[in-house]
Amino acid sequence: MSLFYYIFIFLLGLIAGSFLNCVIYRLENNRGFLTGRSFCPKCKHVLAWYDLIPVFSFLALMGRCRYCRKKISWQYPLVELVTGFLFVLYFWILLARRSLGGGGDLGIDLVFGFLILPFLVVIFVYDLKHYLIPDKIIYPAIVLALILGFTKSPLILGDFVNPLISAIGAAAFFGAIVLVSRGKWMGVGDIKLAFFMGLVLGWPNILVALFFAFFAGAIIGLGLVSVKRKSFKSEVPFGPFLVSGTLAAMFYGQGLINWYLSLF
């Protein structure tokens, strides 16, 4: 595939990431994110188009607002770069699967991924910062996943039932954890996110995502405790681990399953 396509998709991801930064900020401040001009969060000055070029504007301004000279958060270029990287990686993996004789319709799969990935990025960042998965994001994500899942296989009922059952099972699993712990180990937002994960991944990839999330959460949690950044009673957002597990399963789920089975 021509390098042009990868560059185009990376730029598309950068633009998407820039919009996601707007979504995150406006969610934090209870503002609508579909209308209104972008502005500096410090001095509230409306930004010109040349202040909004993903990554480049941050570098050109040396990480400071053009108008008030206060520092711009590193979140902005990082979210843009990560989103661009995820778009390219997803595209590359789809092409690799097709070259091996797998995969479905490339166009439909691309639309599916490019619509789902932004929701995962927003959930990761927002939960990491605020220990909360906002309903304004997770409910539209679930509806979109349902629509996309049915669109991908409207005539093959089994292909649609698989992710639906996976979603219900994952949500029930987290619901049981919330009930047993009385909300101390997990939150209701994690139940909704688990349902979304099941719709996106289906069976058996949902198992890969959950195993990855719990394993990574345990390792990082113990690491934070060992360096005294957290205690065993400290609250740690689990959404970023679930998102990371979802990405791992989306990109390498079947490969990880095959590797695990090869050990026996």
C-alpha positions in Angstrom: 0.0 0.0 0.0 1.3 3.4 -0.9 2.9 5.6 1.8 0.4 8.3 0.8 -2.4 6.3 2.4 -0.5 6.0 5.7 0.3 9.7 5.7 -3.3 10.6 5.0 -4.6 8.3 7.7 -2.1 9.7 10.2 -3.2 13.2 9.4 -6.8 12.2 9.8 -5.9 10.8 13.2 -4.2 14.0 14.2 -7.3 16.0 13.2 -9.5 13.6 15.1 -7.2 13.9 18.1 -7.5 17.7 18.0 -11.3 17.4 18.1 -11.1 14.9 21.0 -9.1 17.4 23.0 -11.9 19.8 22.5 -14.4 17.2 23.6 -12.5 16.3 26.7 -12.1 20.0 27.8 -15.7 20.8 27.2 -16.9 17.8 29.0 -14.7 18.8 32.0 -16.4 22.3 31.9 -19.9 21.1 31.1 -19.9 22.9 27.7 -21.3 21.7 24.4 -18.7 20.4 22.0 -20.5 20.5 18.7 -20.7 24.3 18.5 -18.7 27.3 19.4 -15.1 28.5 18.6 -12.1 27.0 20.2 -10.4 29.2 22.8 -7.5 29.3 25.2 -8.5 27.6 28.5 -6.4 30.1 30.4 -7.2 33.5 28.9 -10.3 32.5 27.0 -9.0 34.3 23.8 -10.6 32.8 20.6 -8.0 30.9 18.7 -7.2 31.4 15.0 -7.0 28.6 12.6 -3.2 28.7 12.6 -3.3 28.1 16.4 -5.2 24.9 15.9 -3.0 22.9 13.6 -2.4 19.6 15.3 1.0 19.2 17.0 2.6 21.8 14.7 0.9 24.7 16.4 2.1 23.4 19.8 5.6 23.1 18.6 5.6 26.5 16.8 4.3 28.2 19.9 6.8 26.3 22.1 3.9 25.0 24.2 2.6 28.4 25.2 -0.6 30.3 24.3 0.1 33.0 21.6 -2.0 35.5 23.5 -1.4 35.1 27.2 1.9 33.1 27.0 0.8 30.6 29.6 1.7 26.9 29.2 -0.4 24.6 27.1 -0.9 21.2 28.5 1.1 18.4 27.0 -2.2 16.5 26.8 -3.0 18.2 23.6 -0.2 17.1 21.3 -0.1 13.6 23.1 -3.7 12.9 22.4 -3.3 14.0 18.8 -0.2 11.9 18.2 -1.6 8.8 20.0 -4.9 9.1 18.0 -2.9 9.4 14.7 -0.7 6.4 15.7 -3.8 4.3 16.6 -5.4 5.1 13.2 -2.3 4.1 11.3 -1.8 0.9 13.4 -5.4 -0.2 12.9 -5.1 0.4 9.1 -1.9 -1.5 8.9 -3.3 -4.5 10.9 -6.4 -4.6 8.7 -4.2 -4.7 5.6 -2.0 -7.4 7.2 -5.1 -9.6 7.9 -6.3 -9.2 4.4 -2.9 -10.2 2.9 -3.2 -13.4 4.9 -6.7 -14.1 3.5 -8.7 -12.9 6.6 -10.8 -9.9 7.4 -14.1 -8.6 6.0 -14.9 -5.6 3.9 -12.0 -3.1 4.3 -14.2 0.0 4.0 -16.7 -1.2 6.6 -13.9 -2.3 9.0 -12.1 1.1 8.6 -15.3 3.0 9.4 -15.9 0.8 12.4 -12.4 1.3 13.8 -12.2 5.0 13.0 -15.4 5.7 14.8 -14.8 3.4 17.8 -11.1 4.4 18.5 -11.9 8.1 19.3 -14.4 7.0 22.0 -11.7 4.8 23.6 -9.2 7.7 23.6 -11.7 10.0 25.3 -12.6 7.4 27.9 -9.0 6.7 28.7 -8.0 10.3 29.2 -11.1 11.4 31.0 -11.2 8.5 33.5 -7.4 8.9 34.1 -7.9 12.6 35.0 -11.2 12.5 36.8 -11.8 8.9 37.8 -15.1 9.0 35.9 -16.5 7.6 32.7 -19.0 10.2 31.5 -22.5 9.1 30.4 -22.3 11.7 27.6 -19.6 9.5 26.0 -20.3 5.9 27.0 -24.0 5.9 26.0 -23.4 7.2 22.5 -20.5 4.8 22.2 -22.8 1.9 23.1 -25.5 3.0 20.6 -22.9 3.4 17.9 -21.4 0.0 18.6 -24.8 -1.6 18.3 -25.5 0.2 15.0 -22.1 -0.6 13.6 -22.3 -4.2 14.7 -25.6 -4.8 13.0 -24.5 -2.9 9.9 -21.5 -5.2 9.6 -23.6 -8.4 9.6 -27.4 -7.6 9.2 -28.1 -10.9 7.5 -25.9 -13.1 9.7 -27.7 -13.2 13.0 -25.0 -15.3 14.8 -22.3 -12.7 14.0 -24.5 -10.0 15.7 -25.6 -12.2 18.7 -22.0 -13.1 19.6 -20.9 -9.5 20.6 -24.3 -8.9 22.2 -24.0 -11.9 24.5 -20.3 -11.0 25.2 -21.4 -7.5 26.2 -24.1 -8.8 28.5 -21.7 -11.3 30.0 -18.9 -8.7 30.6 -21.4 -6.2 32.1 -22.8 -8.9 34.4 -19.3 -9.9 35.5 -18.5 -6.3 36.5 -21.9 -5.8 38.0 -21.3 -8.7 40.3 -17.9 -7.2 41.3 -19.7 -3.8 42.1 -22.4 -5.6 44.1 -20.0 -7.7 46.1 -17.6 -4.8 46.9 -20.4 -2.3 47.3 -18.7 -0.1 44.7 -15.3 -0.1 46.4 -13.5 -2.1 43.7 -15.3 -1.0 40.6 -17.8 1.7 39.6 -21.0 1.7 37.6 -19.1 3.3 34.8 -16.9 0.2 34.5 -20.1 -1.9 33.9 -21.1 0.3 31.0 -17.6 0.3 29.6 -17.5 -3.5 29.8 -20.8 -3.7 27.9 -19.3 -1.5 25.2 -16.2 -3.6 25.1 -18.2 -6.7 24.6 -20.1 -5.1 21.6 -16.8 -4.1 20.0 -14.8 -7.2 20.6 -17.2 -10.2 20.8 -16.1 -13.6 22.0 -13.4 -14.7 22.6 -11.6 -11.4 22.3 -13.4 -10.0 25.3 -11.5 -12.5 27.4 -8.2 -11.2 26.0 -9.2 -7.6 26.9 -10.3 -8.4 30.4 -7.2 -10.6 31.2 -4.9 -7.8 29.8 -6.8 -5.1 31.8 -6.6 -7.0 35.2 -3.0 -8.1 34.7 -1.8 -4.7 33.7 -3.9 -3.1 36.5 -2.3 -5.4 39.1 1.2 -4.8 37.9 0.9 -1.0 37.7 -1.0 -0.9 40.9 1.7 -2.8 42.8 4.3 -0.7 41.2 2.6 2.5 42.4 2.3 1.1 45.9 6.0 0.0 45.9 7.1 3.6 45.0 4.6 5.0 47.6 2.6 6.9 45.0 -0.5 4.9 46.1 -1.6 2.8 49.0 -3.6 -0.4 48.9 -6.7 1.7 49.9 -6.1 4.3 47.2 -8.6 4.7 44.4 -7.1 3.9 40.9 -9.1 4.4 37.8 -9.7 1.1 36.0 -11.1 2.6 32.8 -7.6 3.2 31.2 -6.7 -0.5 31.8 -10.0 -1.6 30.2 -9.4 0.7 27.2 -5.8 -0.6 26.9 -7.1 -4.2 27.0 -9.7 -3.4 24.4 -7.0 -2.0 22.1 -4.8 -5.0 22.6 -7.7 -7.3 21.8 -8.8 -5.2 18.7 -5.3 -5.3 17.3 -3.8 -8.6 18.4 -6.6 -10.6 20.0 -6.5 -13.7 17.9 -2.7 -13.7 17.8 -2.6 -13.6 21.6 -5.1 -16.4 21.8 -3.1 -18.5 19.4 0.1 -17.8 21.3 -1.6 -18.8 24.6 -3.0 -22.0 23.2 0.4 -22.9 21.8 1.8 -23.1 25.3 -0.2 -26.3 26.0 
